[in-house]
């Protein structure tokens, strides 16, 4: 099993930046992919960014060029650097990992609020 703990919640003014962190523990070697998702009130959870064990990255079109997903060298941490934030980015952000068997693990979620 993989356990995830997120941090980085904050209230940010439009145009500002924020970095989210996700610490993984447990069966880290079983992780095949990591990612960030977000869910706004009344809306479905959507993919924001993913990074595979090989380092390939993918972004939602709405955040491409503004957000960056990256991990540390030990690969126990994954981050989401969010720049040029917009009010539409306001959501609860969730860290997610998928193991080599395709089983997902989710973080508890962290609130990001962007004011205009």
PyMOL commands that place a pseudoatom at each C-alpha (Angstrom):
pseudoatom trace, name=CA, resn=UNK, resi=1, chain=A, elem=C, hetatm=0, pos=[0.000, 0.000, 0.000]
pseudoatom trace, name=CA, resn=UNK, resi=2, chain=A, elem=C, hetatm=0, pos=[1.014, 3.588, -0.639]
pseudoatom trace, name=CA, resn=UNK, resi=3, chain=A, elem=C, hetatm=0, pos=[0.033, 6.375, 1.718]
pseudoatom trace, name=CA, resn=UNK, resi=4, chain=A, elem=C, hetatm=0, pos=[-0.045, 9.974, 0.543]
pseudoatom trace, name=CA, resn=UNK, resi=5, chain=A, elem=C, hetatm=0, pos=[0.040, 13.168, 2.578]
pseudoatom trace, name=CA, resn=UNK, resi=6, chain=A, elem=C, hetatm=0, pos=[-0.517, 16.486, 0.840]
pseudoatom trace, name=CA, resn=UNK, resi=7, chain=A, elem=C, hetatm=0, pos=[0.423, 19.977, 1.891]
pseudoatom trace, name=CA, resn=UNK, resi=8, chain=A, elem=C, hetatm=0, pos=[0.411, 23.437, 0.398]
pseudoatom trace, name=CA, resn=UNK, resi=9, chain=A, elem=C, hetatm=0, pos=[-3.146, 24.643, 0.836]
pseudoatom trace, name=CA, resn=UNK, resi=10, chain=A, elem=C, hetatm=0, pos=[-3.492, 28.346, 0.488]
pseudoatom trace, name=CA, resn=UNK, resi=11, chain=A, elem=C, hetatm=0, pos=[-5.349, 31.442, -0.540]
pseudoatom trace, name=CA, resn=UNK, resi=12, chain=A, elem=C, hetatm=0, pos=[-3.633, 33.152, -3.438]
pseudoatom trace, name=CA, resn=UNK, resi=13, chain=A, elem=C, hetatm=0, pos=[-4.403, 36.249, -5.422]
pseudoatom trace, name=CA, resn=UNK, resi=14, chain=A, elem=C, hetatm=0, pos=[-4.944, 35.850, -9.151]
pseudoatom trace, name=CA, resn=UNK, resi=15, chain=A, elem=C, hetatm=0, pos=[-1.634, 35.861, -10.942]
pseudoatom trace, name=CA, resn=UNK, resi=16, chain=A, elem=C, hetatm=0, pos=[0.184, 34.453, -7.953]
pseudoatom trace, name=CA, resn=UNK, resi=17, chain=A, elem=C, hetatm=0, pos=[1.951, 31.158, -7.418]
pseudoatom trace, name=CA, resn=UNK, resi=18, chain=A, elem=C, hetatm=0, pos=[1.628, 28.212, -5.098]
pseudoatom trace, name=CA, resn=UNK, resi=19, chain=A, elem=C, hetatm=0, pos=[3.415, 24.901, -4.710]
pseudoatom trace, name=CA, resn=UNK, resi=20, chain=A, elem=C, hetatm=0, pos=[1.685, 21.729, -3.579]
pseudoatom trace, name=CA, resn=UNK, resi=21, chain=A, elem=C, hetatm=0, pos=[3.594, 18.826, -2.081]
pseudoatom trace, name=CA, resn=UNK, resi=22, chain=A, elem=C, hetatm=0, pos=[2.724, 15.165, -1.793]
pseudoatom trace, name=CA, resn=UNK, resi=23, chain=A, elem=C, hetatm=0, pos=[4.744, 12.794, 0.368]
pseudoatom trace, name=CA, resn=UNK, resi=24, chain=A, elem=C, hetatm=0, pos=[4.495, 9.098, -0.378]
pseudoatom trace, name=CA, resn=UNK, resi=25, chain=A, elem=C, hetatm=0, pos=[5.256, 6.298, 2.024]
pseudoatom trace, name=CA, resn=UNK, resi=26, chain=A, elem=C, hetatm=0, pos=[4.819, 2.565, 2.083]
pseudoatom trace, name=CA, resn=UNK, resi=27, chain=A, elem=C, hetatm=0, pos=[5.333, 0.561, -1.083]
pseudoatom trace, name=CA, resn=UNK, resi=28, chain=A, elem=C, hetatm=0, pos=[6.990, 3.366, -2.992]
pseudoatom trace, name=CA, resn=UNK, resi=29, chain=A, elem=C, hetatm=0, pos=[8.739, 0.978, -5.350]
pseudoatom trace, name=CA, resn=UNK, resi=30, chain=A, elem=C, hetatm=0, pos=[5.372, -0.186, -6.626]
pseudoatom trace, name=CA, resn=UNK, resi=31, chain=A, elem=C, hetatm=0, pos=[4.401, 3.260, -7.923]
pseudoatom trace, name=CA, resn=UNK, resi=32, chain=A, elem=C, hetatm=0, pos=[4.057, 3.408, -11.672]
pseudoatom trace, name=CA, resn=UNK, resi=33, chain=A, elem=C, hetatm=0, pos=[2.692, 6.913, -12.077]
pseudoatom trace, name=CA, resn=UNK, resi=34, chain=A, elem=C, hetatm=0, pos=[1.974, 9.988, -10.009]
pseudoatom trace, name=CA, resn=UNK, resi=35, chain=A, elem=C, hetatm=0, pos=[-0.411, 12.808, -10.609]
pseudoatom trace, name=CA, resn=UNK, resi=36, chain=A, elem=C, hetatm=0, pos=[-2.489, 15.678, -9.405]
pseudoatom trace, name=CA, resn=UNK, resi=37, chain=A, elem=C, hetatm=0, pos=[-6.235, 15.983, -9.782]
pseudoatom trace, name=CA, resn=UNK, resi=38, chain=A, elem=C, hetatm=0, pos=[-8.628, 18.678, -8.706]
pseudoatom trace, name=CA, resn=UNK, resi=39, chain=A, elem=C, hetatm=0, pos=[-12.294, 18.960, -7.919]
pseudoatom trace, name=CA, resn=UNK, resi=40, chain=A, elem=C, hetatm=0, pos=[-14.273, 22.170, -7.733]
pseudoatom trace, name=CA, resn=UNK, resi=41, chain=A, elem=C, hetatm=0, pos=[-17.575, 22.268, -5.824]
pseudoatom trace, name=CA, resn=UNK, resi=42, chain=A, elem=C, hetatm=0, pos=[-20.326, 20.606, -7.815]
pseudoatom trace, name=CA, resn=UNK, resi=43, chain=A, elem=C, hetatm=0, pos=[-17.956, 19.400, -10.498]
pseudoatom trace, name=CA, resn=UNK, resi=44, chain=A, elem=C, hetatm=0, pos=[-16.274, 16.130, -11.332]
pseudoatom trace, name=CA, resn=UNK, resi=45, chain=A, elem=C, hetatm=0, pos=[-12.720, 15.443, -10.367]
pseudoatom trace, name=CA, resn=UNK, resi=46, chain=A, elem=C, hetatm=0, pos=[-10.406, 16.174, -13.265]
pseudoatom trace, name=CA, resn=UNK, resi=47, chain=A, elem=C, hetatm=0, pos=[-6.840, 15.411, -14.151]
pseudoatom trace, name=CA, resn=UNK, resi=48, chain=A, elem=C, hetatm=0, pos=[-4.374, 18.257, -13.777]
pseudoatom trace, name=CA, resn=UNK, resi=49, chain=A, elem=C, hetatm=0, pos=[-0.979, 16.700, -14.389]
pseudoatom trace, name=CA, resn=UNK, resi=50, chain=A, elem=C, hetatm=0, pos=[0.705, 13.307, -14.365]
pseudoatom trace, name=CA, resn=UNK, resi=51, chain=A, elem=C, hetatm=0, pos=[4.251, 12.023, -14.374]
pseudoatom trace, name=CA, resn=UNK, resi=52, chain=A, elem=C, hetatm=0, pos=[5.240, 8.436, -15.080]
pseudoatom trace, name=CA, resn=UNK, resi=53, chain=A, elem=C, hetatm=0, pos=[8.038, 6.477, -13.470]
pseudoatom trace, name=CA, resn=UNK, resi=54, chain=A, elem=C, hetatm=0, pos=[10.011, 7.144, -16.630]
pseudoatom trace, name=CA, resn=UNK, resi=55, chain=A, elem=C, hetatm=0, pos=[9.615, 10.890, -16.246]
pseudoatom trace, name=CA, resn=UNK, resi=56, chain=A, elem=C, hetatm=0, pos=[7.021, 11.505, -18.934]
pseudoatom trace, name=CA, resn=UNK, resi=57, chain=A, elem=C, hetatm=0, pos=[4.682, 14.362, -18.077]
pseudoatom trace, name=CA, resn=UNK, resi=58, chain=A, elem=C, hetatm=0, pos=[1.215, 15.227, -19.219]
pseudoatom trace, name=CA, resn=UNK, resi=59, chain=A, elem=C, hetatm=0, pos=[-0.962, 18.245, -18.447]
pseudoatom trace, name=CA, resn=UNK, resi=60, chain=A, elem=C, hetatm=0, pos=[-4.522, 19.287, -18.831]
pseudoatom trace, name=CA, resn=UNK, resi=61, chain=A, elem=C, hetatm=0, pos=[-4.882, 21.887, -21.533]
pseudoatom trace, name=CA, resn=UNK, resi=62, chain=A, elem=C, hetatm=0, pos=[-6.207, 24.425, -19.051]
pseudoatom trace, name=CA, resn=UNK, resi=63, chain=A, elem=C, hetatm=0, pos=[-2.993, 24.377, -17.010]
pseudoatom trace, name=CA, resn=UNK, resi=64, chain=A, elem=C, hetatm=0, pos=[-0.389, 23.677, -19.662]
pseudoatom trace, name=CA, resn=UNK, resi=65, chain=A, elem=C, hetatm=0, pos=[2.303, 26.316, -19.591]
pseudoatom trace, name=CA, resn=UNK, resi=66, chain=A, elem=C, hetatm=0, pos=[1.332, 27.466, -16.105]
pseudoatom trace, name=CA, resn=UNK, resi=67, chain=A, elem=C, hetatm=0, pos=[1.671, 24.344, -13.939]
pseudoatom trace, name=CA, resn=UNK, resi=68, chain=A, elem=C, hetatm=0, pos=[4.631, 22.011, -13.577]
pseudoatom trace, name=CA, resn=UNK, resi=69, chain=A, elem=C, hetatm=0, pos=[4.678, 18.570, -12.011]
pseudoatom trace, name=CA, resn=UNK, resi=70, chain=A, elem=C, hetatm=0, pos=[7.975, 17.240, -10.737]
pseudoatom trace, name=CA, resn=UNK, resi=71, chain=A, elem=C, hetatm=0, pos=[9.428, 14.823, -8.216]
pseudoatom trace, name=CA, resn=UNK, resi=72, chain=A, elem=C, hetatm=0, pos=[12.508, 14.816, -6.053]
pseudoatom trace, name=CA, resn=UNK, resi=73, chain=A, elem=C, hetatm=0, pos=[15.513, 12.629, -6.706]
pseudoatom trace, name=CA, resn=UNK, resi=74, chain=A, elem=C, hetatm=0, pos=[14.459, 10.021, -4.147]
pseudoatom trace, name=CA, resn=UNK, resi=75, chain=A, elem=C, hetatm=0, pos=[11.008, 9.907, -5.772]
pseudoatom trace, name=CA, resn=UNK, resi=76, chain=A, elem=C, hetatm=0, pos=[9.146, 9.922, -2.486]
pseudoatom trace, name=CA, resn=UNK, resi=77, chain=A, elem=C, hetatm=0, pos=[7.857, 13.427, -3.140]
pseudoatom trace, name=CA, resn=UNK, resi=78, chain=A, elem=C, hetatm=0, pos=[5.856, 14.845, -5.993]
pseudoatom trace, name=CA, resn=UNK, resi=79, chain=A, elem=C, hetatm=0, pos=[5.113, 18.519, -6.401]
pseudoatom trace, name=CA, resn=UNK, resi=80, chain=A, elem=C, hetatm=0, pos=[2.814, 20.716, -8.376]
pseudoatom trace, name=CA, resn=UNK, resi=81, chain=A, elem=C, hetatm=0, pos=[4.154, 24.180, -9.040]
pseudoatom trace, name=CA, resn=UNK, resi=82, chain=A, elem=C, hetatm=0, pos=[1.283, 26.451, -9.983]
pseudoatom trace, name=CA, resn=UNK, resi=83, chain=A, elem=C, hetatm=0, pos=[2.017, 29.798, -11.563]
pseudoatom trace, name=CA, resn=UNK, resi=84, chain=A, elem=C, hetatm=0, pos=[-0.176, 32.522, -12.997]
pseudoatom trace, name=CA, resn=UNK, resi=85, chain=A, elem=C, hetatm=0, pos=[-3.088, 31.209, -10.997]
pseudoatom trace, name=CA, resn=UNK, resi=86, chain=A, elem=C, hetatm=0, pos=[-6.616, 32.034, -12.050]
pseudoatom trace, name=CA, resn=UNK, resi=87, chain=A, elem=C, hetatm=0, pos=[-9.874, 31.977, -10.086]
pseudoatom trace, name=CA, resn=UNK, resi=88, chain=A, elem=C, hetatm=0, pos=[-10.890, 28.998, -12.235]
pseudoatom trace, name=CA, resn=UNK, resi=89, chain=A, elem=C, hetatm=0, pos=[-8.066, 27.050, -10.606]
pseudoatom trace, name=CA, resn=UNK, resi=90, chain=A, elem=C, hetatm=0, pos=[-9.903, 27.154, -7.279]
pseudoatom trace, name=CA, resn=UNK, resi=91, chain=A, elem=C, hetatm=0, pos=[-10.518, 23.576, -6.198]
pseudoatom trace, name=CA, resn=UNK, resi=92, chain=A, elem=C, hetatm=0, pos=[-9.512, 20.836, -3.838]
pseudoatom trace, name=CA, resn=UNK, resi=93, chain=A, elem=C, hetatm=0, pos=[-6.349, 19.314, -5.228]
pseudoatom trace, name=CA, resn=UNK, resi=94, chain=A, elem=C, hetatm=0, pos=[-5.637, 15.618, -4.760]
pseudoatom trace, name=CA, resn=UNK, resi=95, chain=A, elem=C, hetatm=0, pos=[-2.407, 13.744, -5.117]
pseudoatom trace, name=CA, resn=UNK, resi=96, chain=A, elem=C, hetatm=0, pos=[-2.755, 10.345, -6.760]
pseudoatom trace, name=CA, resn=UNK, resi=97, chain=A, elem=C, hetatm=0, pos=[-0.477, 7.428, -7.461]
pseudoatom trace, name=CA, resn=UNK, resi=98, chain=A, elem=C, hetatm=0, pos=[-1.091, 4.319, -9.498]
pseudoatom trace, name=CA, resn=UNK, resi=99, chain=A, elem=C, hetatm=0, pos=[0.854, 1.195, -8.712]
pseudoatom trace, name=CA, resn=UNK, resi=100, chain=A, elem=C, hetatm=0, pos=[2.205, -1.345, -11.155]
pseudoatom trace, name=CA, resn=UNK, resi=101, chain=A, elem=C, hetatm=0, pos=[-1.026, -3.309, -10.888]
pseudoatom trace, name=CA, resn=UNK, resi=102, chain=A, elem=C, hetatm=0, pos=[-3.137, -0.296, -11.805]
pseudoatom trace, name=CA, resn=UNK, resi=103, chain=A, elem=C, hetatm=0, pos=[-4.459, 0.301, -8.301]
pseudoatom trace, name=CA, resn=UNK, resi=104, chain=A, elem=C, hetatm=0, pos=[-4.832, 3.952, -7.270]
pseudoatom trace, name=CA, resn=UNK, resi=105, chain=A, elem=C, hetatm=0, pos=[-4.103, 5.638, -3.974]
pseudoatom trace, name=CA, resn=UNK, resi=106, chain=A, elem=C, hetatm=0, pos=[-5.328, 9.121, -3.136]
pseudoatom trace, name=CA, resn=UNK, resi=107, chain=A, elem=C, hetatm=0, pos=[-4.236, 11.854, -0.817]
pseudoatom trace, name=CA, resn=UNK, resi=108, chain=A, elem=C, hetatm=0, pos=[-6.671, 13.598, 1.493]
pseudoatom trace, name=CA, resn=UNK, resi=109, chain=A, elem=C, hetatm=0, pos=[-6.944, 16.711, -0.645]
pseudoatom trace, name=CA, resn=UNK, resi=110, chain=A, elem=C, hetatm=0, pos=[-5.771, 20.247, -0.102]
pseudoatom trace, name=CA, resn=UNK, resi=111, chain=A, elem=C, hetatm=0, pos=[-7.754, 23.408, -0.751]
pseudoatom trace, name=CA, resn=UNK, resi=112, chain=A, elem=C, hetatm=0, pos=[-6.477, 25.972, -3.210]
pseudoatom trace, name=CA, resn=UNK, resi=113, chain=A, elem=C, hetatm=0, pos=[-8.412, 29.209, -3.466]
pseudoatom trace, name=CA, resn=UNK, resi=114, chain=A, elem=C, hetatm=0, pos=[-7.548, 31.884, -5.995]
pseudoatom trace, name=CA, resn=UNK, resi=115, chain=A, elem=C, hetatm=0, pos=[-9.131, 35.271, -5.500]
pseudoatom trace, name=CA, resn=UNK, resi=116, chain=A, elem=C, hetatm=0, pos=[-9.663, 37.851, -8.205]
for i in range(1, 116): cmd.bond("trace and resi %d" % i, "trace and resi %d" % (i + 1))
show_as sticks, trace
zoom trace
